[in-house]
């Protein structure tokens, strides 16, 4: 792959454009197979698959194709007084051979979306899909094999805990892009650091949702429920817990119950729109959380079907594991607050969340909250949908990740910005050369 990259073929605009078009065509060709695989792995509905997986990916490819030529153009920048009449510009060059590691919760989108950026930037890529979504991994392998040469894009299978260290300890990648848990992200970071390999880590964390006393409770409830229980709560940007003003707590719980009834009917188990937990290990982990507070809605489980009903909980200790771990499932703790200081102190137990959401009718409160909490990205009066805007960077900070992607930000993640200063030879004043004695005032004027 490195030899293939060094031929320079991947650098050409028409090569990149052709490969992106081929990927788009093959994904469209296998739409039904993708849909069947994601249903088998996670019981996702066709509509959810389109919005969060296939359609999301195809939209990313289309956006990239539309803007790729412009992104590849050198960026002209101003030149400082010392270097006039030089010209300054920035070239975006590919990094080389990159490793992209995807998770199981959105197995297609979270592996192939960064691949779009890697291709757009002119790289070769090694892909490692999660072994915990095997049906989708099999289809992705087929798509990659049919679309690309192995020396250009290579799909790797196997146990991630074995395969990834073998690769990273025996080959120096030019970039590693990992989406998954913070625990594994730390291991990836450590392995990459040995060879000073740059990384992008898209991790998780406990993303809070604030519901202020002046919020539109009906709308807040619907938008929170829609995002929280999508994919059975197995989403990195879903609200991990809600902090609601004490005056609105009961109203919010009632409104979320009503929204769930509207969305999923009397039995979510029988709903067309409700998925399942990925495997027994995750099911057992989530089951433990149900013992750590008072269930006010939901709580039914069926291990044989890997089913956990959408559940709302209250009376939860901040010292319990449900308030320390990322829940990553259909369980929503609701905690009341009376002052902003009280709420921010709770958030501080798990700093730098990947996402942050606030529902309020006050522009003043909106600004105050957004400026008070360090977080990756988020929404005001909405949940999770910021990641669908190609013009916004998506990524975390601290324990929720490092780096960002989507749209142009993906292209930039997989590019090196090379600064160039071009100086003419027709202007060559002696003041630039030794001896510098007596030239101090000139230099002070030039270099301010």
NUDREN-769095 format. One line per 4 residues: number of its first residue (from 1); their letters; for each residue z, y, x of C-alpha. Coordinates in Angstrom, 2 decimals, always signed. Layout:
NUM) A) Z/Y/X  ...;
***
This chain:
1) XXXX) +0.00/+0.00/+0.00  +0.79/+2.38/+2.83  -2.55/+1.60/+4.47  -4.31/+2.20/+1.15;
5) XXXX) -2.55/+5.54/+0.76  -3.49/+6.56/+4.30  -7.19/+6.16/+3.50  -6.79/+9.41/+1.53;
9) XXXX) -8.48/+8.08/-1.61  -5.49/+8.82/-3.86  -5.57/+12.51/-2.94  -8.81/+13.30/-4.77;
13) XXXX) -8.64/+14.95/-8.18  -11.27/+12.68/-9.75  -9.46/+9.57/-8.50  -6.17/+10.70/-10.06;
17) XXXX) -7.89/+11.71/-13.29  -9.71/+8.37/-13.51  -6.52/+6.35/-12.99  -4.62/+8.33/-15.62;
21) XXXX) -7.45/+7.85/-18.11  -7.51/+4.12/-17.40  -3.77/+3.87/-17.93  -4.12/+5.71/-21.24;
25) XXXX) -6.94/+3.43/-22.37  -5.03/+0.27/-21.50  -1.83/+1.40/-23.20  -3.84/+2.17/-26.35;
29) XXXX) -5.50/-1.25/-26.09  -2.12/-2.99/-25.94  -0.37/-0.89/-28.61  +0.25/-3.83/-30.91;
33) XXXX) +1.45/-6.06/-28.08  +3.82/-3.31/-26.93  +5.10/-2.94/-30.48  +5.69/-6.68/-30.80;
37) XXXX) +7.47/-6.83/-27.44  +9.80/-3.92/-28.17  +10.68/-5.45/-31.51  +11.49/-8.71/-29.79;
41) XXXX) +13.67/-7.03/-27.15  +15.39/-4.32/-29.20  +14.28/-4.72/-32.85  +12.64/-1.28/-32.82;
45) XXXX) +10.49/-0.23/-35.77  +6.82/+0.72/-35.22  +7.59/+4.35/-36.04  +10.48/+4.55/-33.57;
49) XXXX) +8.33/+2.87/-30.94  +5.61/+5.46/-31.41  +7.93/+8.46/-31.25  +10.11/+7.30/-28.36;
53) XXXX) +7.90/+4.94/-26.38  +4.11/+4.62/-26.80  +3.35/+8.01/-28.35  +5.74/+9.74/-25.97;
57) XXXX) +3.94/+8.16/-23.00  +0.44/+8.90/-24.30  +1.42/+12.51/-24.94  +2.71/+12.78/-21.35;
61) XXXX) -0.59/+11.42/-20.01  -2.66/+13.80/-22.16  -0.59/+16.80/-21.11  -0.92/+15.82/-17.46;
65) XXXX) -4.69/+15.34/-17.69  -5.04/+18.75/-19.32  -3.18/+20.58/-16.56  -3.69/+18.38/-13.48;
69) XXXX) -6.45/+20.40/-11.84  -4.43/+23.59/-12.17  -1.29/+21.92/-10.78  -3.22/+20.69/-7.75;
73) XXXX) -4.53/+24.14/-6.84  -2.75/+25.91/-3.94  -0.30/+28.55/-5.11  -0.85/+31.96/-3.54;
77) XXXX) +2.35/+33.82/-2.70  +3.09/+37.25/-1.27  +3.31/+37.81/+2.49  +6.16/+39.69/+4.14;
81) XXXX) +5.57/+42.91/+6.07  +5.98/+41.23/+9.47  +2.98/+38.94/+8.86  +0.52/+41.34/+7.21;
85) XXXX) -2.51/+40.94/+7.06  -1.88/+37.17/+6.83  -2.26/+35.18/+3.63  +0.43/+32.79/+2.38;
89) XXXX) +0.02/+29.82/+0.08  +1.65/+26.55/-0.90  -0.13/+23.19/-0.93  +1.19/+20.30/-3.03;
93) XXXX) +0.66/+17.06/-1.15  +1.56/+13.50/-2.24  +4.64/+11.88/-0.77  +3.12/+8.45/-0.08;
97) XXXX) +4.42/+5.15/-1.44  +7.16/+5.57/-4.03  +9.50/+3.18/-5.83  +10.15/+3.62/-9.58;
101) XXXX) +12.96/+1.62/-11.18  +13.19/+1.54/-14.97  +15.97/+0.61/-17.44  +15.99/-1.64/-20.52;
105) XXXX) +16.76/+0.80/-23.34  +13.33/+2.51/-23.38  +11.59/+0.06/-21.06  +8.02/+1.30/-21.47;
109) XXXX) +8.57/+5.05/-21.59  +11.17/+5.29/-18.83  +9.10/+3.28/-16.35  +5.62/+4.56/-17.12;
113) XXXX) +6.43/+8.25/-17.68  +7.51/+8.78/-14.05  +4.49/+6.67/-13.02  +2.27/+9.29/-14.67;
117) XXXX) +3.82/+11.92/-12.38  +3.45/+9.71/-9.32  -0.25/+9.09/-10.03  -0.87/+12.76/-10.84;
121) XXXX) +0.66/+13.77/-7.52  -1.54/+11.32/-5.60  +0.91/+8.58/-4.64  +0.93/+4.80/-4.54;
125) XXXX) +3.74/+3.29/-6.61  +5.87/+0.17/-6.77  +7.32/-0.47/-10.25  +10.46/-2.47/-11.01;
129) XXXX) +11.09/-2.98/-14.73  +14.39/-4.14/-16.15  +14.70/-7.91/-16.46  +16.87/-7.37/-19.57;
133) XXXX) +13.85/-6.43/-21.72  +11.64/-9.39/-20.71  +9.05/-9.23/-23.49  +8.24/-5.58/-22.75;
137) XXXX) +8.29/-6.24/-19.00  +5.67/-8.97/-19.47  +3.34/-6.60/-21.35  +3.84/-3.83/-18.78;
141) XXXX) +2.99/-6.27/-16.02  -0.22/-7.17/-17.85  -1.12/-3.49/-18.33  -0.57/-2.69/-14.64;
145) XXXX) -2.51/-5.76/-13.44  -5.44/-4.91/-15.69  -5.50/-1.20/-14.82  -4.74/-0.88/-11.09;
149) XXXX) -5.32/-2.57/-7.77  -2.15/-4.10/-6.32  -2.41/-1.99/-3.19  -2.27/+1.10/-5.43;
153) XXXX) +0.27/+0.26/-8.16  +2.36/-2.90/-7.74  +4.56/-4.41/-10.46  +7.63/-6.27/-9.13;
157) XXXX) +9.63/-8.82/-11.13  +13.02/-10.46/-10.65  +16.72/-9.74/-10.65  +17.14/-6.07/-9.80;
161) XXXX) +20.38/-6.66/-7.88  +18.44/-8.94/-5.51  +14.92/-7.55/-5.46  +15.67/-3.84/-5.06;
165) XXXX) +17.92/-4.16/-1.96  +15.37/-6.52/-0.39  +12.66/-3.92/-0.85  +14.69/-0.88/+0.17;
169) XXXX) +16.25/-2.54/+3.20  +12.90/-3.80/+4.52  +10.56/-0.91/+3.72  +11.04/+2.83/+3.92;
173) XXXX) +9.74/+4.32/+0.70  +8.75/+7.97/+0.58  +10.70/+8.54/-2.65  +12.85/+6.47/-5.00;
177) XXXX) +13.01/+7.28/-8.71  +15.76/+5.47/-10.59  +16.76/+5.58/-14.26  +19.92/+3.76/-15.26;
181) XXXX) +23.68/+3.72/-14.92  +25.70/+5.95/-12.61  +27.28/+2.88/-10.99  +23.93/+1.46/-9.90;
185) XXXX) +22.63/+4.96/-9.14  +25.29/+5.33/-6.45  +24.15/+2.07/-4.84  +20.51/+3.21/-4.89;
189) XXXX) +21.53/+6.55/-3.38  +23.45/+4.85/-0.56  +20.55/+2.55/+0.31  +18.11/+5.46/+0.32;
193) XXXX) +20.41/+7.62/+2.45  +20.25/+5.20/+5.38  +16.63/+6.26/+5.95  +16.95/+9.77/+4.49;
197) XXXX) +14.68/+8.77/+1.61  +14.67/+11.42/-1.15  +15.74/+10.23/-4.58  +15.53/+11.22/-8.20;
201) XXXX) +18.41/+9.75/-10.19  +18.22/+9.89/-13.97  +21.64/+8.61/-14.95  +23.87/+8.98/-17.99;
205) XXXX) +27.33/+10.25/-18.71  +29.35/+11.31/-21.69  +27.21/+13.90/-23.43  +29.31/+16.00/-25.83;
209) XXXX) +28.24/+17.58/-29.09  +30.07/+20.67/-30.30  +30.21/+21.47/-34.02  +31.63/+24.94/-34.52;
213) XXXX) +33.38/+26.17/-37.64  +30.32/+28.26/-38.58  +27.84/+25.39/-38.18  +25.55/+24.20/-40.97;
217) XXXX) +27.44/+20.93/-41.51  +24.77/+19.19/-43.61  +22.05/+19.80/-41.03  +24.36/+19.05/-38.10;
221) XXXX) +25.36/+15.71/-39.63  +21.76/+14.60/-40.18  +20.61/+15.59/-36.71  +23.61/+14.03/-35.00;
225) XXXX) +23.25/+10.79/-36.98  +19.49/+10.63/-36.40  +19.89/+10.80/-32.61  +23.17/+8.92/-32.22;
229) XXXX) +22.09/+5.80/-34.08  +18.45/+5.71/-32.94  +17.86/+2.55/-30.88  +21.36/+1.49/-32.01;
233) XXXX) +22.85/+4.24/-29.88  +21.35/+2.89/-26.66  +20.01/+6.23/-25.47  +21.09/+8.23/-22.43;
237) XXXX) +20.87/+11.61/-24.18  +22.48/+10.68/-27.47  +25.79/+12.41/-28.28  +28.53/+10.28/-26.75;
241) XXXX) +31.21/+12.00/-28.80  +31.56/+14.94/-31.16  +34.01/+17.79/-30.77  +34.26/+19.44/-34.18;
245) XXXX) +36.33/+22.44/-35.19  +39.40/+21.18/-37.05  +38.44/+23.12/-40.16  +35.18/+21.16/-40.45;
249) XXXX) +36.18/+17.69/-39.32  +36.52/+16.02/-42.71  +33.40/+17.73/-44.03  +31.42/+16.52/-41.01;
253) XXXX) +32.60/+12.92/-41.40  +31.64/+12.95/-45.08  +28.25/+14.48/-44.25  +27.50/+11.91/-41.51;
257) XXXX) +28.41/+9.07/-43.89  +26.05/+10.56/-46.45  +23.29/+10.92/-43.85  +23.69/+7.28/-42.75;
261) XXXX) +23.48/+6.13/-46.36  +20.31/+8.18/-46.78  +18.77/+6.91/-43.52  +19.78/+3.26/-43.48;
265) XXXX) +20.93/+2.33/-47.00  +24.09/+0.46/-47.98  +23.59/-2.18/-45.30  +22.23/-0.97/-41.97;
269) XXXX) +21.86/-4.64/-41.03  +19.00/-4.93/-43.50  +17.42/-1.58/-42.66  +13.83/-1.40/-41.43;
273) XXXX) +14.87/+1.43/-39.10  +17.96/+0.03/-37.40  +17.81/-1.87/-34.11  +20.03/-4.32/-32.28;
277) XXXX) +22.11/-4.43/-29.09  +20.12/-5.63/-26.08  +22.27/-8.67/-25.14  +25.66/-10.36/-25.52;
281) XXXX) +27.14/-8.67/-22.45  +26.56/-5.23/-23.95  +27.66/-6.44/-27.39  +31.02/-7.66/-26.03;
285) XXXX) +31.54/-4.41/-24.12  +30.96/-2.36/-27.27  +33.14/-4.64/-29.39  +36.11/-3.73/-27.21;
289) XXXX) +35.70/-0.03/-28.06  +36.17/-0.74/-31.78  +39.84/-1.54/-31.10  +40.55/+1.84/-29.49;
293) XXXX) +40.89/+4.11/-32.50  +40.68/+4.34/-36.28  +37.38/+3.31/-37.86  +36.50/+5.71/-40.66;
297) XXXX) +33.00/+4.37/-41.32  +31.13/+1.23/-40.34  +32.63/-1.27/-37.92  +30.91/-4.45/-39.13;
301) XXXX) +29.52/-6.76/-36.44  +27.47/-9.94/-36.16  +27.24/-11.41/-32.68  +24.60/-13.95/-33.67;
305) XXXX) +22.27/-11.06/-34.50  +23.64/-8.70/-31.83  +24.36/-6.31/-34.68  +26.94/-3.53/-34.66;
309) XXXX) +27.02/-1.29/-37.71  +26.82/+2.47/-37.15  +30.47/+3.35/-36.67  +32.48/+6.56/-36.79;
313) XXXX) +35.93/+6.62/-35.17  +38.85/+9.05/-34.92  +42.42/+9.09/-33.53  +41.18/+8.16/-30.08;
317) XXXX) +43.20/+8.69/-26.91  +41.47/+10.61/-24.14  +42.87/+8.00/-21.74  +41.14/+5.09/-23.46;
321) XXXX) +38.04/+3.51/-21.96  +35.88/+4.65/-24.87  +36.52/+8.22/-23.70  +35.97/+7.40/-20.02;
325) XXXX) +32.88/+5.17/-20.14  +29.45/+6.04/-21.44  +29.44/+4.29/-24.82  +25.70/+3.54/-24.99;
329) XXXX) +25.93/+2.04/-28.44  +26.31/+2.90/-32.15  +29.90/+4.12/-31.98  +30.67/+7.80/-32.48;
333) XXXX) +34.15/+9.18/-31.69  +34.94/+12.38/-33.57  +37.64/+14.62/-32.10  +38.83/+17.91/-33.53;
337) XXXX) +39.56/+21.13/-31.64  +40.90/+24.53/-32.61  +40.02/+26.62/-29.55  +37.13/+26.62/-27.11;
341) XXXX) +39.61/+26.17/-24.25  +40.90/+22.99/-25.85  +37.38/+21.60/-26.21  +36.27/+22.52/-22.69;
345) XXXX) +39.37/+20.80/-21.29  +38.30/+17.58/-23.02  +34.75/+17.89/-21.66  +36.18/+18.48/-18.17;
349) XXXX) +37.48/+14.89/-18.13  +33.83/+13.81/-17.71  +32.08/+16.77/-16.04  +28.35/+17.44/-15.63;
353) XXXX) +27.04/+15.49/-18.64  +23.34/+14.69/-18.83  +23.06/+16.52/-22.15  +25.05/+19.04/-24.17;
357) XXXX) +24.63/+20.02/-27.81  +26.15/+22.83/-29.83  +25.84/+23.54/-33.54  +26.68/+27.12/-34.47;
361) XXXX) +25.28/+30.04/-36.47  +26.52/+32.53/-33.90  +24.31/+33.68/-31.04  +27.45/+34.83/-29.24;
365) XXXX) +29.08/+31.40/-29.47  +25.83/+29.70/-28.49  +25.59/+31.78/-25.30  +29.27/+31.31/-24.52;
369) XXXX) +29.08/+27.53/-24.82  +25.86/+27.15/-22.83  +27.23/+29.27/-20.00  +30.66/+27.60/-20.03;
373) XXXX) +29.56/+23.97/-19.60  +27.59/+22.62/-16.60  +25.09/+20.04/-17.92  +21.59/+18.68/-17.35;
377) XXXX) +19.81/+19.98/-20.44  +20.43/+20.26/-24.14  +19.89/+21.81/-27.55  +21.29/+24.40/-29.90;
381) XXXX) +21.39/+23.15/-33.51  +19.47/+20.04/-32.50  +20.03/+16.80/-30.61  +18.00/+14.99/-27.93;
385) XXXX) +14.63/+16.55/-28.79  +14.59/+18.83/-25.74  +13.18/+15.91/-23.78  +10.00/+15.92/-25.92;
389) XXXX) +8.95/+19.37/-24.66  +6.66/+19.00/-21.62  +7.54/+22.53/-20.53  +11.24/+21.74/-20.06;
393) XXXX) +12.62/+19.88/-17.02  +14.57/+16.76/-17.90  +17.35/+15.62/-15.58  +21.05/+15.64/-14.89;
397) XXXX) +23.47/+17.02/-12.35  +26.40/+15.49/-10.51  +27.30/+12.09/-11.95  +24.52/+12.40/-14.55;
401) XXXX) +21.78/+12.54/-11.95  +19.79/+14.57/-9.49  +16.27/+15.94/-9.78  +14.11/+16.34/-12.88;
405) XXXX) +10.79/+15.31/-14.40  +8.44/+15.50/-17.43  +5.15/+17.39/-17.40  +4.65/+19.59/-14.35;
409) XXXX) +8.17/+18.76/-13.18  +7.10/+15.11/-12.70  +4.13/+16.24/-10.62  +6.44/+18.38/-8.50;
413) XXXX) +9.02/+15.60/-8.11  +6.41/+13.35/-6.52  +4.85/+16.12/-4.38  +5.82/+17.87/-1.19;
417) XXXX) +5.34/+21.62/-1.19  +3.78/+22.56/+2.11  +3.97/+26.26/+2.99  +1.00/+27.71/+4.91;
421) XXXX) +0.58/+31.08/+6.64  -3.04/+31.97/+7.54  -3.42/+34.84/+10.01  -6.71/+36.53/+10.97;
425) XXXX) -7.62/+37.07/+14.61  -9.26/+40.48/+14.23  -5.84/+42.20/+14.10  -3.64/+41.38/+17.06;
429) XXXX) -1.28/+44.27/+18.01  +0.49/+44.13/+21.37  +3.80/+44.94/+19.68  +4.03/+41.27/+18.67;
433) XXXX) +4.18/+40.06/+22.25  +6.66/+40.39/+25.16  +7.97/+42.46/+26.66  +10.09/+43.44/+23.65;
437) XXXX) +12.07/+46.09/+25.49  +12.21/+49.30/+23.47  +10.76/+47.65/+20.32  +14.09/+47.09/+18.50;
441) XXXX) +13.56/+49.91/+15.97  +10.08/+48.61/+15.14  +11.49/+45.12/+14.55  +14.28/+46.53/+12.35;
445) XXXX) +11.63/+48.29/+10.27  +9.43/+45.18/+10.00  +12.22/+42.67/+9.37  +14.43/+44.06/+6.61;
***
